[in-house]
């Protein structure tokens, strides 16, 4: 089972073993394109979660999906990915598209992002005078800039560490959000 709450390959294997693709297309209320694209997005999220903690920049997903052989002559657009992910909500899949600052991300993490989690991600994604610090936060910085108590900031960051969305840097007592950092570099 994936971190998103279901096994994407199970749809494909059931389709191959007698349960037609149209069954899933009708159940989800989507055409075959969005069914297949939704499965590919979830598979991509699972495959890259060790790199980004389950927070995949939409532009990265678009680039990776269009780079696949079958897509070269028929590229997909951001809107196609957003629609496919929204259609997966029927399954309670735990996959969604969120806007963080200027960028959109596909989240595939267990549970839901709370407002505190989203605020921390937006804080990490903020423009900085030093591009190398995008994706990095500190507890004192969160408290000073957002007006949060230290307990609230630590609780939010600790939850994101457990989910794998953030990494702790013990050298300077900061926290990194790899998806935001990687997105800033691309």
N, C-alpha and C positions, 0 to 999 in steps of 0.2 A: 504494500500500500504506500502511496506517495505521501509526502508531507502535505499535499493539497487535500488529502482526505479520500481519494479514490485512486484506483489503478488505471491509468490511461490505456494501457495495453489491453485491458480486459474488454474494452469496447471493440477493438479491432479483432481480437481473437474470437469473440462471440460472433462477430460479423462473418468471420472466415468459417466458422463451424456451424453454419446453418441459420444464424439470426441475421437477417439482412440489414445492411446499412440504413435502409429507409426506415427501419423500426426505430433506430436511435434518432434519426433525423426528425421523424414525426414526434417522438417523445420530447425532444428538446425544442421542437418548434423551429427547426432550422433546416436549410438545405444541406446537401452532401458537402458542399464547399465549406460551410461553417462548422459542420460536424468534424470533418477531417482537420481543418485548421485549428479548431479548439483542442483536439487531441494532440496535434503537433505542438501547440503552445504549451500545454501541460507537460508534455515530454521534454520540451526544451527547458522549462522551469525546473523540472526534476534533475535534468542533466547538468544544469549550471548552478544548482543551489549550493554546492560546496564552494563555489567561487563568490557568490553574491548573497548568500543567506536567504534565498527565496524572494529576492527583490530584484527583478530583471528590468533594466531600462527598455522601454518600448522600442526605441530606435535600435537597440542591440538585437532585440527579438526580430524586428523587421529585417535587419541586415542578415541575420543568420537564416531566417526562413526563406528569404529570397535567394540566398546563395545555394540552396539545395537545387539539384539538377532539374527537377520538373518545373520549378518556378521561374527559371531564367527567361523563358519566352512568355510567361504569364505572371508577372510579378504581382504580389499582393500589396495593399496599402495599409497604412496605420489603422484606418477606419475598419478594414476587414478584421484585423486582430482584435480591436476593441469590441466589435459586434460579436465575434466568436467567443470571446471571454465572457461577455455579458450573458450570452445564451447558456453558458455553463452554470449559471446561478441556479437553474432549475434543479441541478444535482446537489446543491449545497456544497459545491466543490471546494470552497475556500480560495478560489482564484478570482482576482479582480484587478481592474485597472484603476490606479490612483494618480492624482495630479500632485506633485511635490515641487513647489516652486515653478520653474519653467518647464520641467520635464515630466513625462508620464512614465509610470513604472507598472509592471505586472507583478502583483504580489501573489505568492503561493506559499504562504506560511500557515502553520496550524493556528486556528483561532482567527480572530479578527483584529485588525489594527484599531486601537482605541484612539481617541482624539489626542491623548498625550503622546502616543507612539507617532502619530502623523505629524504632530508639532515638532517632535524631536527630529524626525526625518527632514522636515522642511528647514529646520534650523541647521542641520548638517548640509543641506543642499544650497543654502543661501550663498549669495555672491560674497566673495571674500577678496580682500586686497591681495592675498596670497593664494593663487589657484591651487597650490600644493596642499592647502589646508581644507579644501572643500571635501566634505565627507567626514570631517573630524570634529568632535565636540569634547568639551570638558564639563564636569559637573559645575565648577564655579562659573564658567561661561554661560551655561544654561540658566543658572540661578540669577546671574546679573542681568542677562539680556531678556529673559522671559519672566522674571519676577517670581520664579518658583522657589519653593523651599528645597533644601538639600534632600530631604526624604523623598519628595515627589520626583525630583530629577533622578535620584538613584533607583527608585522603584521602576520607573519607566525604562531606564537604560538596562537594568538587570533583567527585566522581562525580555528585552530585545536581544540581550546576550544569550539567554537560554534558548530563544527561538533561532539563534544563529544569524540574525540580521545585523548584529554589531559585533565588533571584535574589540577586546581590551588591549591597550598598549600600556604595559606596566612601567615602561621606561619614563614616560612623562605623564602618566596617570590620565590618559585620554582614551577616547572611544572612537573607533572608525566604523563607518558604514560602507562596506566595500562596493556595493552597487552604486552609491552616490559618487564615491571616489573614482571608480572606473568610468562612470558616465562623464565625469569632469575631464578625464584624460582623452576621451574620444571626440 
